[in-house]
Amino acid sequence: MSGINLDPHDECALPAGESLTGKQFRLVTINTKGEVVLATGAEPTFVLLNEPEAQGEAASIATPLQVKAVAGEAIKPGWKLKCNNEGKLVKASEEKHVIGVALQEAAAAGAIIAFSSFPAGCTG
């Protein structure tokens, strides 16, 4: 099933971390390996737009407000992010001031990565 777009969004294709057959339009998350897996609860979620049959196949997810920014430290995919005092992305260590979720890995500070920014700008 494709072609359903109820609200404008960006899309991102990442490898599936497991079979997601029959899981289209379910909520998924990104693990620290950069793989899409079925969400279980307290993690940031995205909507799965297709049904990858095996691990490693492309999983298309809806990523609201996908943008790029400079990392202030090494970052793993799926991490909740906040802004440091230099205007760079860093891992959010608590639920306050989370502004988005990493879609890519940053090996070190200064790397430019894609992240999904929350429309409200903050969660806490």
ROSE-4610 file (N, C-alpha, C; in Angstrom, 1 decimal, always signed):
// ROSE-4610
residu = [M/M/M/S/S/S/G/G/G/I/I/I/N/N/N/L/L/L/D/D/D/P/P/P/H/H/H/D/D/D/E/E/E/C/C/C/A/A/A/L/L/L/P/P/P/A/A/A/G/G/G/E/E/E/S/S/S/L/L/L/T/T/T/G/G/G/K/K/K/Q/Q/Q/F/F/F/R/R/R/L/L/L/V/V/V/T/T/T/I/I/I/N/N/N/T/T/T/K/K/K/G/G/G/E/E/E/V/V/V/V/V/V/L/L/L/A/A/A/T/T/T/G/G/G/A/A/A/E/E/E/P/P/P/T/T/T/F/F/F/V/V/V/L/L/L/L/L/L/N/N/N/E/E/E/P/P/P/E/E/E/A/A/A/Q/Q/Q/G/G/G/E/E/E/A/A/A/A/A/A/S/S/S/I/I/I/A/A/A/T/T/T/P/P/P/L/L/L/Q/Q/Q/V/V/V/K/K/K/A/A/A/V/V/V/A/A/A/G/G/G/E/E/E/A/A/A/I/I/I/K/K/K/P/P/P/G/G/G/W/W/W/K/K/K/L/L/L/K/K/K/C/C/C/N/N/N/N/N/N/E/E/E/G/G/G/K/K/K/L/L/L/V/V/V/K/K/K/A/A/A/S/S/S/E/E/E/E/E/E/K/K/K/H/H/H/V/V/V/I/I/I/G/G/G/V/V/V/A/A/A/L/L/L/Q/Q/Q/E/E/E/A/A/A/A/A/A/A/A/A/A/A/A/G/G/G/A/A/A/I/I/I/I/I/I/A/A/A/F/F/F/S/S/S/S/S/S/F/F/F/P/P/P/A/A/A/G/G/G/C/C/C/T/T/T/G/G/G]
num = [1/1/1/2/2/2/3/3/3/4/4/4/5/5/5/6/6/6/7/7/7/8/8/8/9/9/9/10/10/10/11/11/11/12/12/12/13/13/13/14/14/14/15/15/15/16/16/16/17/17/17/18/18/18/19/19/19/20/20/20/21/21/21/22/22/22/23/23/23/24/24/24/25/25/25/26/26/26/27/27/27/28/28/28/29/29/29/30/30/30/31/31/31/32/32/32/33/33/33/34/34/34/35/35/35/36/36/36/37/37/37/38/38/38/39/39/39/40/40/40/41/41/41/42/42/42/43/43/43/44/44/44/45/45/45/46/46/46/47/47/47/48/48/48/49/49/49/50/50/50/51/51/51/52/52/52/53/53/53/54/54/54/55/55/55/56/56/56/57/57/57/58/58/58/59/59/59/60/60/60/61/61/61/62/62/62/63/63/63/64/64/64/65/65/65/66/66/66/67/67/67/68/68/68/69/69/69/70/70/70/71/71/71/72/72/72/73/73/73/74/74/74/75/75/75/76/76/76/77/77/77/78/78/78/79/79/79/80/80/80/81/81/81/82/82/82/83/83/83/84/84/84/85/85/85/86/86/86/87/87/87/88/88/88/89/89/89/90/90/90/91/91/91/92/92/92/93/93/93/94/94/94/95/95/95/96/96/96/97/97/97/98/98/98/99/99/99/100/100/100/101/101/101/102/102/102/103/103/103/104/104/104/105/105/105/106/106/106/107/107/107/108/108/108/109/109/109/110/110/110/111/111/111/112/112/112/113/113/113/114/114/114/115/115/115/116/116/116/117/117/117/118/118/118/119/119/119/120/120/120/121/121/121/122/122/122/123/123/123/124/124/124]
x = [+0.8/+0.0/+0.9/+0.7/+1.5/+0.6/+1.1/+0.4/-0.5/-0.5/-1.3/-0.5/-0.9/-0.2/-1.2/-1.5/-2.5/-2.0/-0.7/-0.1/+1.3/+1.7/+3.1/+4.2/+5.1/+6.2/+7.4/+8.6/+9.7/+9.8/+10.5/+10.7/+12.2/+12.5/+13.9/+13.9/+14.9/+15.0/+16.2/+16.0/+17.1/+16.9/+18.0/+17.8/+16.9/+16.1/+15.3/+16.2/+15.9/+16.6/+16.0/+14.8/+14.1/+13.0/+12.4/+11.3/+10.1/+9.6/+8.5/+7.3/+7.2/+6.1/+4.8/+3.8/+2.5/+2.5/+3.6/+3.7/+3.5/+3.1/+3.0/+2.1/+2.4/+1.7/+1.7/+2.6/+2.8/+3.9/+4.0/+5.1/+6.4/+7.5/+8.8/+9.7/+10.9/+12.0/+13.3/+14.3/+15.6/+16.6/+17.2/+18.1/+19.5/+20.4/+21.7/+22.6/+22.2/+22.9/+22.3/+21.3/+20.7/+19.7/+19.1/+18.2/+16.8/+15.8/+14.4/+13.8/+13.2/+12.6/+11.3/+10.4/+9.1/+9.3/+8.5/+8.6/+7.9/+8.4/+7.8/+7.3/+7.5/+6.9/+7.6/+8.6/+9.1/+10.1/+10.3/+11.3/+10.6/+11.4/+10.8/+10.3/+9.2/+8.6/+8.4/+8.4/+8.1/+7.1/+6.4/+5.5/+6.2/+6.0/+6.6/+5.7/+6.2/+5.5/+5.5/+6.3/+6.4/+6.4/+6.8/+6.8/+8.1/+9.2/+10.4/+10.3/+10.6/+10.4/+11.6/+12.8/+13.9/+14.8/+15.6/+16.6/+17.5/+17.8/+18.7/+18.0/+16.7/+16.0/+15.6/+15.4/+15.1/+13.7/+13.7/+12.5/+12.2/+11.1/+10.8/+9.9/+10.4/+9.7/+9.4/+8.3/+7.9/+8.7/+9.5/+10.3/+9.9/+9.1/+8.7/+9.8/+9.8/+10.8/+12.2/+12.6/+13.9/+14.9/+15.9/+16.8/+18.2/+19.2/+20.6/+21.2/+22.1/+22.7/+24.1/+24.8/+26.2/+26.1/+26.8/+26.9/+28.0/+27.7/+28.6/+29.4/+29.1/+29.8/+29.5/+30.1/+29.7/+28.2/+27.5/+26.0/+25.7/+24.8/+24.3/+22.9/+22.5/+21.2/+20.2/+19.0/+18.0/+18.1/+19.2/+19.3/+18.4/+17.9/+17.1/+18.2/+17.9/+18.9/+18.4/+19.4/+19.1/+20.2/+20.1/+21.0/+22.0/+23.3/+24.3/+24.4/+25.3/+25.5/+26.2/+26.6/+27.2/+26.3/+25.0/+24.0/+24.3/+24.9/+25.2/+24.3/+24.1/+23.4/+24.2/+23.6/+24.2/+23.1/+23.5/+22.6/+21.8/+20.5/+19.7/+19.8/+20.3/+20.5/+19.2/+18.2/+17.0/+15.9/+14.6/+13.5/+13.3/+14.1/+13.9/+14.6/+14.0/+14.6/+15.0/+14.3/+14.6/+14.0/+14.9/+14.4/+14.3/+14.8/+14.7/+15.3/+15.4/+15.9/+16.9/+18.1/+19.2/+18.7/+18.9/+18.6/+19.9/+21.1/+22.4/+23.4/+24.5/+25.6/+26.5/+27.0/+28.1/+29.3/+30.4/+31.5/+32.2/+32.1/+32.7/+32.1/+32.4/+31.9/+32.3/+31.4/+31.6/+31.0/+30.6/+29.9/+28.6/+28.1/+26.7/+25.9/+24.8/+23.9/+22.5/+21.7/+20.3/+19.6/+18.6/+17.8/+16.3/+15.4/+14.0/+13.7/+13.4/+13.1/+11.7/+11.4/+10.0/+9.4/+8.2/+7.5/+7.3/+7.1/+6.9/+8.3/+9.4/+10.7/+11.3/+10.4/+10.9/+9.8/+10.3/+9.3/+9.2/+10.1/+10.0/+10.6]
y = [-1.2/+0.0/+1.2/+2.1/+3.3/+4.5/+5.7/+6.8/+7.5/+7.0/+7.6/+8.7/+9.9/+11.0/+11.9/+11.7/+12.5/+13.8/+13.9/+15.1/+15.2/+16.4/+16.5/+16.1/+15.3/+14.9/+14.5/+14.5/+14.0/+12.5/+11.8/+10.4/+10.1/+9.0/+8.5/+7.0/+6.5/+5.1/+4.6/+3.7/+3.1/+1.6/+0.8/-0.6/-1.1/-2.1/-2.7/-3.6/-3.5/-4.3/-5.7/-5.9/-7.1/-7.2/-8.3/-8.4/-7.5/-6.7/-5.8/-6.1/-7.3/-7.8/-7.6/-7.0/-6.8/-5.7/-4.9/-3.8/-2.4/-2.3/-0.9/-0.1/+1.2/+2.2/+1.9/+1.0/+0.8/+1.8/+2.0/+2.9/+2.1/+2.7/+2.1/+3.1/+2.6/+3.5/+3.2/+3.9/+3.7/+3.3/+2.1/+1.7/+2.4/+2.2/+2.8/+2.3/+1.2/+0.7/+1.4/+2.3/+3.0/+2.1/+1.1/+0.2/+0.5/+0.3/+0.5/-0.8/-0.6/-1.8/-1.3/-2.3/-2.0/-1.3/-0.3/+0.5/-0.3/-0.2/-0.9/+0.0/+1.3/+2.2/+3.5/+3.7/+5.0/+5.6/+5.1/+5.7/+6.6/+7.5/+8.3/+7.4/+7.7/+6.8/+7.6/+6.8/+7.2/+6.2/+6.6/+5.7/+5.0/+3.6/+2.8/+2.9/+3.3/+3.5/+2.3/+1.3/+0.1/-1.1/-2.3/-3.5/-4.3/-3.9/-4.7/-6.1/-7.1/-8.5/-9.1/-8.5/-9.1/-8.0/-8.4/-7.5/-7.0/-5.7/-5.1/-4.5/-4.9/-4.3/-2.8/-2.0/-0.6/-0.4/+0.3/+0.6/+2.1/+2.5/+3.9/+4.3/+5.4/+6.0/+7.5/+7.9/+9.3/+10.1/+11.1/+11.8/+13.3/+13.7/+15.1/+16.1/+17.2/+18.2/+17.7/+16.9/+16.4/+17.5/+17.8/+18.9/+18.4/+19.2/+18.9/+19.9/+19.5/+20.4/+19.9/+20.7/+20.4/+19.6/+18.5/+17.8/+18.4/+18.4/+18.9/+17.8/+16.6/+15.4/+14.2/+13.1/+11.9/+11.5/+11.1/+10.9/+9.6/+8.8/+7.6/+7.8/+7.1/+7.1/+6.8/+7.4/+7.1/+7.9/+8.5/+9.3/+10.5/+10.8/+12.0/+13.1/+14.3/+15.3/+16.6/+17.4/+18.8/+19.7/+20.9/+21.9/+22.3/+22.3/+22.8/+24.3/+24.8/+26.3/+26.9/+26.1/+26.5/+26.4/+26.0/+25.8/+24.5/+23.5/+22.3/+21.2/+20.1/+18.9/+18.1/+17.7/+16.8/+15.8/+14.7/+13.8/+14.4/+14.2/+14.7/+13.6/+14.0/+13.0/+12.9/+13.7/+13.6/+14.1/+14.0/+14.3/+15.8/+16.7/+18.1/+18.6/+19.5/+20.3/+19.4/+18.3/+17.4/+18.1/+18.3/+19.0/+18.1/+16.9/+16.0/+14.6/+13.8/+12.5/+12.3/+11.8/+11.6/+10.5/+10.9/+9.9/+9.3/+9.9/+9.5/+9.5/+8.8/+8.8/+10.0/+10.6/+11.6/+10.9/+10.7/+10.1/+11.0/+12.3/+13.2/+14.6/+15.5/+16.9/+17.5/+18.3/+19.1/+18.4/+17.1/+16.4/+17.0/+17.0/+17.5/+16.2/+16.2/+15.0/+15.4/+14.4/+14.6/+14.2/+15.0/+14.7/+15.1/+14.5/+14.8/+15.8/+17.0/+18.0/+18.0/+18.1/+18.1/+19.4/+19.4/+20.6/+21.7/+21.2/+22.1/+22.7/+22.2/+22.7/+22.2/+21.7/+21.2/+20.2/+19.3/+18.4/+18.6/+19.5/+19.7/+21.1]
z = [+0.0/+0.0/+0.0/-0.9/-1.0/-1.4/-1.4/-1.9/-0.9/+0.4/+1.4/+2.1/+2.0/+2.6/+3.3/+4.5/+5.2/+5.7/+5.9/+6.4/+5.8/+5.4/+4.8/+5.8/+5.3/+6.1/+5.2/+5.8/+5.1/+5.3/+4.4/+4.6/+4.7/+5.3/+5.5/+5.3/+4.6/+4.5/+5.3/+6.2/+7.0/+7.0/+7.3/+7.3/+8.4/+8.1/+9.1/+10.0/+11.3/+12.2/+12.5/+11.8/+12.0/+10.9/+10.7/+9.7/+10.2/+9.4/+9.7/+8.8/+8.4/+7.5/+8.3/+7.7/+8.3/+9.3/+9.4/+10.4/+9.8/+8.5/+7.9/+8.7/+8.9/+9.7/+11.2/+11.6/+13.1/+13.5/+14.8/+15.3/+15.4/+15.0/+15.0/+15.7/+16.0/+16.5/+15.8/+16.1/+15.5/+16.6/+16.5/+17.5/+17.3/+18.2/+18.1/+17.0/+16.3/+15.2/+13.9/+14.1/+12.9/+12.2/+12.9/+12.3/+12.8/+12.0/+12.3/+12.9/+14.2/+14.9/+15.4/+15.7/+16.3/+17.6/+17.8/+19.1/+20.2/+21.4/+22.5/+23.6/+23.5/+24.6/+24.7/+25.5/+26.0/+25.1/+23.9/+23.0/+21.9/+21.3/+20.2/+19.1/+18.5/+17.5/+16.1/+15.1/+13.7/+13.1/+12.1/+11.4/+10.3/+10.3/+9.2/+8.0/+6.8/+5.6/+4.6/+4.9/+4.0/+4.9/+4.3/+5.1/+4.7/+5.2/+4.9/+5.4/+4.6/+5.0/+5.8/+5.7/+6.4/+6.9/+7.9/+8.4/+7.3/+7.3/+6.3/+5.1/+4.9/+3.8/+4.2/+3.2/+3.5/+4.1/+5.3/+6.0/+5.8/+5.2/+5.0/+6.2/+6.8/+7.9/+7.7/+8.2/+8.2/+9.2/+8.8/+9.8/+9.7/+10.6/+10.6/+10.8/+10.0/+10.1/+10.0/+9.1/+8.9/+8.5/+9.3/+9.0/+9.3/+9.0/+9.4/+10.3/+11.2/+12.1/+12.5/+13.2/+13.7/+15.0/+15.1/+16.3/+17.3/+18.5/+19.5/+20.2/+19.8/+20.3/+19.4/+19.7/+19.0/+19.3/+18.3/+18.5/+17.8/+18.4/+17.8/+17.3/+16.2/+15.7/+16.8/+16.7/+17.7/+19.0/+19.3/+20.5/+20.5/+21.7/+21.9/+22.0/+21.4/+21.3/+21.9/+22.4/+22.9/+22.3/+22.6/+22.2/+23.3/+22.9/+24.0/+23.9/+24.8/+24.8/+23.6/+22.6/+21.4/+20.2/+20.5/+19.4/+18.6/+19.2/+18.6/+19.2/+18.5/+19.0/+19.9/+21.1/+22.0/+22.5/+23.1/+23.7/+24.8/+24.8/+26.0/+27.1/+28.2/+29.3/+30.2/+29.9/+30.7/+29.7/+30.1/+29.2/+29.0/+29.7/+29.5/+28.3/+27.6/+26.5/+25.3/+25.1/+23.9/+22.7/+21.7/+20.5/+19.3/+19.4/+18.2/+18.5/+17.4/+17.4/+16.3/+16.6/+15.6/+14.6/+13.3/+12.2/+11.7/+12.0/+11.5/+12.7/+12.5/+13.5/+13.2/+14.3/+14.2/+14.9/+14.1/+14.7/+15.8/+15.6/+16.5/+16.4/+17.3/+17.3/+15.9/+15.4/+14.2/+13.0/+13.1/+12.0/+11.8/+10.6/+10.3/+10.1/+10.8/+10.7/+10.5/+10.0/+9.9/+11.2/+11.5/+12.7/+12.5/+13.2/+13.1/+14.2/+13.9/+14.9/+15.3/+16.6/+17.1/+16.7/+16.2/+15.8/+16.9/+18.1/+19.2/+19.7/+19.3/+19.7/+21.0/+21.9/+23.1/+23.7/+24.5/+25.1/+26.6/+27.1/+28.6/+29.0]
